[in-house]
Amino acid sequence: MAGSVQSGGRAGNEGQDAARARNGHEEEMPRVRLTRRQVFAFTVFILSAVAFLYFVLPKLTDAGTTVHRIERGNTWWIIAGVVLEMLSFAGYVVLFRSIFVTREHPQSHLERIGWLESYEITMAGLVATRLFAAAGAGGVALTAWSLRRSGMEPRLVACRMVAFIVILYVIYAGSLLVDGLGLGTGLFPGGGSFALTYVPAIVAAVLFAAAGALTLLPGDIERRMERWASGSGRLTRWVARTATIPALTASGVRTAFDVIRSRDAGLLGALAWWGFDISVLWAMFHAFGSPPPFTVIWMAYFIGTLGNLLPLPGGLGGVEGGMIGAFAAFGVNLELAVLAVLSYRAISFWLPTLPGAIAYFQLRRTVAHWREAEHRESPGVRNAAAEPTATV
């Protein structure tokens, strides 16, 4: 009896040790660690930006106070804008599932990520992108972490993340190319200067050429570089580490092209993400007056979203300024442009914030449940449960 007690206790300790070892190597959820001073500065920036955009800027353009003008906008068009934004987020979730939840992934991964989990991951990632700077890097990190914790192999996660971004921004670059050439040549209504039409089209063509060039890299480029850098010099070690970046990017681009060629219906989620979001801006023009040609809205939207690259939370201020400036350059009434853009941003920026924050905490609980399931399925725990224990 004493032997069985000792055996049971030893097995239990082994299970606990295994669990502790496992937990010791678990990847923590990406978090933004802020000091009180940073929180204060962040809050002041947000309040200052909102005050300037919605109270000062409208007065400078003779639009009055935007908040009061929004109240006098067409209610049905504003409601339509909210619905369109919700459809845009739905498209994002559909695209996420078409890239990350497929039959070729591990069964445990497929079982864990249903529609609810997909919503939590995407919304939590989107709110991280909205609230923190670095061109959406926070949202990418959070999404990648969630996928790794679901059981997806890290390298596969990285490859699919690149493919996901490529598919999203193929729409972006394609819009700049098609709309830029259409406006520049007069095929589309709206006109526009060389800088507003041909330059974006040229940039898009360069991006497509760069993506195509990446696919020409050999699949074993990383292994070749590691072999070349097998020496002990600092330069060779640096080359070996750096080689993983183009190798991973090339793999992701090739994966994106393979997914596109598969004609998966879920890829329409990328069109929905951009298309419905642009339509929100179009609806806001209708809410306050007569909109310019849709092709102008299309181009000004994509020019303005470059403001997301600025080191500002969610591009706040940069996106608005870029869009309003683009509309002004196209000859759109400045007062109408200010009202439409700020109303659009009020919907697209602030609407997902609360549900996204809720999804963030829901995702933490979901991942904790995955962790508990892994703990129960770990060999040490199973062996401990299988050992007989004595009753005293």
C-alpha positions in Angstrom: 0.0 0.0 0.0 2.8 2.3 0.9 4.4 1.5 -2.5 1.2 2.3 -4.4 0.8 5.5 -2.5 4.4 6.5 -3.3 3.9 5.4 -6.9 0.7 7.5 -7.2 2.4 10.5 -5.5 5.4 10.2 -7.8 3.2 10.0 -10.9 1.2 13.0 -9.6 4.4 15.0 -9.1 5.6 14.1 -12.5 2.3 15.2 -14.0 2.6 18.5 -12.1 6.2 19.0 -13.1 5.3 18.3 -16.8 2.4 20.8 -16.5 4.7 23.4 -14.9 7.4 22.9 -17.5 4.8 23.3 -20.2 3.4 26.4 -18.7 6.9 27.8 -18.2 7.3 27.7 -22.0 3.9 29.1 -22.9 3.8 32.2 -24.9 2.1 35.0 -23.1 -0.7 37.0 -24.8 0.8 40.1 -26.5 0.1 43.1 -24.4 1.0 46.8 -24.6 2.7 47.7 -21.3 2.1 51.4 -20.5 3.3 53.6 -17.7 1.0 56.1 -16.1 2.8 58.8 -18.0 2.2 57.0 -21.3 -1.5 56.4 -20.5 -1.9 60.1 -19.6 -0.1 61.1 -22.9 -2.2 58.6 -24.9 -5.5 59.9 -23.4 -4.5 63.6 -23.9 -3.6 62.8 -27.6 -6.9 61.0 -28.2 -9.0 63.8 -26.6 -7.0 66.5 -28.4 -7.3 64.8 -31.8 -11.0 64.3 -31.3 -11.5 67.9 -30.2 -9.6 69.2 -33.1 -11.2 67.0 -35.7 -14.8 67.4 -34.6 -14.8 71.0 -33.2 -11.9 73.0 -34.5 -11.4 71.7 -38.1 -15.1 72.2 -39.0 -15.0 75.8 -37.9 -11.9 76.4 -40.0 -13.8 75.1 -43.1 -17.0 77.0 -42.3 -18.8 73.7 -41.6 -19.9 74.8 -38.1 -19.6 72.2 -35.3 -19.5 68.7 -36.8 -21.4 67.1 -33.9 -24.4 69.4 -34.5 -24.2 69.0 -38.3 -24.1 65.2 -37.9 -27.3 65.4 -35.8 -28.9 67.1 -38.8 -27.7 64.5 -41.3 -30.0 62.0 -43.0 -30.7 59.4 -40.3 -31.4 56.6 -42.8 -28.1 57.1 -44.6 -26.2 57.1 -41.3 -27.9 53.8 -40.3 -27.0 52.4 -43.7 -23.4 53.3 -43.0 -23.5 51.4 -39.7 -24.9 48.4 -41.4 -22.3 48.6 -44.2 -19.5 48.7 -41.6 -20.9 45.6 -39.9 -20.9 43.8 -43.2 -17.3 44.9 -43.8 -16.3 43.2 -40.5 -18.2 40.1 -41.4 -16.2 39.9 -44.6 -13.0 40.1 -42.6 -14.1 37.1 -40.5 -15.0 35.1 -43.6 -11.6 35.9 -45.1 -9.9 34.9 -41.9 -11.6 31.5 -42.0 -10.8 30.9 -45.6 -7.1 31.4 -44.9 -6.6 30.0 -41.4 -9.3 27.4 -40.9 -8.9 24.8 -43.8 -8.9 21.1 -44.0 -5.1 21.0 -44.4 -4.6 22.4 -40.9 -4.3 20.1 -37.7 -7.6 18.6 -36.6 -7.2 20.1 -33.1 -6.9 23.5 -34.7 -10.0 23.0 -36.7 -12.0 21.9 -33.7 -10.9 24.8 -31.6 -11.5 27.7 -34.1 -15.2 27.9 -34.9 -17.1 30.9 -36.0 -17.3 32.4 -32.5 -13.5 32.0 -32.0 -12.9 33.4 -35.4 -14.9 36.5 -34.4 -13.0 36.9 -31.2 -9.6 36.7 -32.9 -10.4 39.1 -35.7 -12.3 41.6 -33.6 -9.6 41.6 -30.9 -6.9 42.0 -33.6 -8.9 44.9 -35.2 -9.3 46.8 -32.0 -5.5 46.3 -31.3 -4.9 47.8 -34.8 -7.3 50.7 -34.1 -6.0 51.7 -30.7 -2.3 51.3 -31.2 0.1 52.6 -33.8 2.7 50.7 -35.9 0.6 50.2 -39.0 -1.5 47.3 -37.5 1.5 45.4 -36.1 -0.4 45.0 -32.8 -3.3 43.3 -34.5 -1.0 41.0 -36.5 0.9 40.0 -33.3 -2.3 39.2 -31.5 -3.8 37.2 -34.3 -0.6 35.2 -34.8 -0.4 34.5 -31.0 -4.0 33.2 -31.0 -3.4 30.9 -33.9 -0.2 29.5 -32.4 -2.1 28.8 -29.1 -4.8 27.0 -31.1 -2.3 24.4 -32.1 -1.1 25.8 -35.4 2.6 25.3 -36.2 4.4 28.7 -35.8 6.0 28.7 -39.2 2.7 27.8 -40.9 1.1 30.7 -38.9 3.7 33.1 -40.2 3.3 31.9 -43.8 -0.5 32.2 -43.7 -0.3 35.6 -42.0 1.8 36.9 -44.9 -0.7 35.3 -47.4 -3.6 36.9 -45.5 -2.0 40.4 -45.7 -1.1 39.9 -49.4 -4.7 38.9 -50.3 -6.0 41.9 -48.5 -3.6 44.4 -50.1 -3.9 42.9 -53.6 -7.3 44.6 -53.5 -5.7 47.8 -52.2 -3.0 47.9 -54.9 -5.4 46.7 -57.6 -7.7 49.6 -56.7 -4.9 52.2 -57.0 -3.8 50.7 -60.4 -7.3 50.4 -61.9 -8.8 53.6 -60.5 -5.7 55.6 -61.0 -5.4 54.7 -64.7 -9.2 55.1 -65.2 -9.2 58.6 -63.7 -6.0 59.7 -65.4 -7.1 58.6 -68.8 -10.6 60.0 -68.5 -12.1 56.5 -68.7 -13.7 57.1 -65.2 -15.4 60.3 -64.2 -13.8 62.6 -61.7 -10.5 63.7 -63.3 -7.6 64.5 -61.0 -4.0 65.6 -61.4 -1.1 63.3 -62.3 -0.1 63.0 -58.7 -3.6 61.8 -57.7 -4.0 59.4 -60.5 -0.9 58.1 -62.3 1.4 58.2 -59.3 -0.7 55.9 -57.2 -1.1 53.6 -60.3 2.7 53.5 -60.7 3.3 52.7 -57.0 0.7 49.9 -57.3 2.5 48.5 -60.4 5.8 48.5 -58.5 4.2 46.6 -55.6 2.8 44.0 -58.0 6.2 43.6 -59.7 7.9 43.2 -56.3 5.4 40.6 -55.2 5.9 38.7 -58.5 9.7 38.9 -58.0 9.4 37.3 -54.6 7.7 34.3 -56.1 10.8 33.7 -58.2 13.0 33.1 -55.2 13.8 29.4 -54.9 11.8 27.5 -52.2 15.0 26.5 -50.4 16.6 30.0 -50.3 16.8 29.9 -46.5 18.6 26.5 -46.5 21.0 27.7 -49.2 21.8 30.9 -47.3 22.3 29.0 -44.1 24.7 26.7 -45.9 26.6 29.7 -47.3 26.7 31.3 -43.8 27.9 28.2 -42.0 31.1 30.0 -41.0 31.6 31.6 -37.6 31.9 35.2 -38.8 29.5 37.9 -37.6 28.5 38.8 -41.1 27.7 35.2 -42.1 25.5 34.7 -39.0 23.7 37.9 -39.7 23.0 36.8 -43.3 21.7 33.5 -42.1 19.2 35.2 -39.7 18.2 37.8 -42.3 17.6 35.1 -45.0 14.5 33.9 -43.1 12.7 37.2 -43.9 12.6 36.9 -47.8 12.2 33.2 -47.5 9.1 33.5 -45.3 7.7 36.4 -47.4 8.2 34.5 -50.6 6.5 31.5 -49.2 3.5 33.6 -48.0 3.2 35.3 -51.4 3.2 31.9 -53.2 0.6 30.7 -50.7 -1.6 33.7 -51.4 -1.4 33.1 -55.1 -2.3 29.4 -54.6 -5.3 30.4 -52.5 -6.4 32.9 -55.1 -6.1 30.3 -57.8 -8.2 27.9 -55.7 -11.2 30.3 -56.2 -12.4 29.8 -52.7 -15.6 31.7 -52.2 -14.3 32.9 -48.8 -11.9 35.2 -50.7 -14.8 37.4 -51.4 -14.4 38.4 -47.8 -11.5 40.6 -48.9 -13.7 42.4 -51.4 -16.4 42.8 -48.7 -13.9 44.2 -46.2 -12.8 47.0 -48.5 -15.9 47.4 -50.6 -18.4 47.8 -47.7 -16.0 50.1 -45.8 -15.7 52.4 -48.9 -19.4 52.3 -49.2 -19.7 53.7 -45.6 -17.8 56.8 -46.8 -20.1 57.0 -49.9 -23.2 56.7 -47.6 -21.9 59.6 -45.5 -21.7 61.8 -48.5 -25.3 61.0 -49.2 -26.2 61.8 -45.6 -25.0 65.4 -45.9 -25.3 66.3 -49.6 -24.6 65.1 -53.2 -21.6 62.8 -53.4 -18.8 63.1 -56.0 -18.4 60.3 -58.5 -17.8 56.9 -56.7 -14.4 56.6 -58.5 -13.3 59.8 -56.7 -14.4 58.4 -53.4 -12.7 55.2 -54.2 -9.3 56.9 -54.9 -9.5 59.4 -52.0 -10.3 56.6 -49.6 -7.2 54.6 -50.5 -5.0 57.6 -50.5 -6.3 58.6 -47.1 -5.8 55.2 -45.6 -2.0 55.6 -46.1 -2.4 57.6 -42.9 -2.5 54.3 -41.0 1.3 54.1 -41.7 1.9 57.1 -39.4 2.9 56.4 -35.8 -0.6 57.4 -34.5 -3.2 55.2 -32.8 -5.3 53.8 -35.6 -4.0 56.5 -37.9 -6.2 59.0 -36.0 -5.7 62.4 -37.6 -3.6 61.1 -40.4 -6.3 59.2 -42.2 -8.8 62.0 -41.8 -6.3 64.6 -43.1 -5.3 62.4 -46.0 -8.9 61.8 -47.2 -10.0 65.4 -46.8 -6.9 66.7 -48.6 -7.5 64.2 -51.4 -11.1 65.2 -51.8 -10.1 68.9 -51.8 -7.5 68.1 -54.5 -10.3 66.5 -56.6 -12.4 69.6 -56.3 -15.0 68.3 -53.9 -16.7 70.8 -51.7 -14.5 71.1 -48.6 -17.3 71.5 -46.1 -19.1 68.4 -47.5 -15.8 66.4 -47.5 -15.1 67.3 -43.8 -18.6 66.2 -42.7 -18.5 63.0 -44.7 -15.0 61.9 -43.7 -15.4 62.7 -40.0 -18.8 60.9 -40.0 -17.2 57.9 -41.8 -14.4 57.8 -39.3 -16.8 58.0 -36.4 -18.3 54.8 -37.6 -15.3 52.9 -38.9 -12.9 53.8 -36.1 -15.1 53.9 -33.0 -17.9 51.4 -33.9 -15.6 48.3 -33.4 -13.9 49.6 -30.3 -16.3 48.4 -27.7 -17.1 44.9 -29.2 -13.4 44.6 -30.0 -12.4 45.2 -26.4 -15.0 42.7 -25.2 -13.7 40.2 -27.8 -10.2 40.7 -26.4 -11.2 39.6 -23.0 -13.3 36.8 -24.4 -10.3 35.6 -26.4 -8.2 35.5 -23.2 -10.8 33.1 -21.7 -10.9 31.0 -24.8 -7.2 30.6 -24.9 -7.2 29.7 -21.2 -9.7 26.9 -22.0 -7.4 25.7 -24.7 -4.5 25.7 -22.3 -6.6 23.7 -19.7 -7.4 21.1 -22.4 -3.7 20.8 -23.4 -2.9 20.3 -19.7 -5.5 17.5 -19.4 -4.2 15.8 -22.5 -0.5 16.1 -21.6 1.3 12.7 -21.1 2.2 13.4 -17.5 -1.3 14.2 -16.5 -2.7 11.1 -18.3 -0.1 8.8 -16.7 -0.9 10.3 -13.3 -4.6 9.6 -13.8 -3.8 6.0 -14.9 -1.7 5.1 -11.8 -3.6 3.4 -9.0 -3.7 5.3 -5.8 -4.2 3.8 -2.3 -6.9 4.7 0.1 -5.7 5.2 3.7 
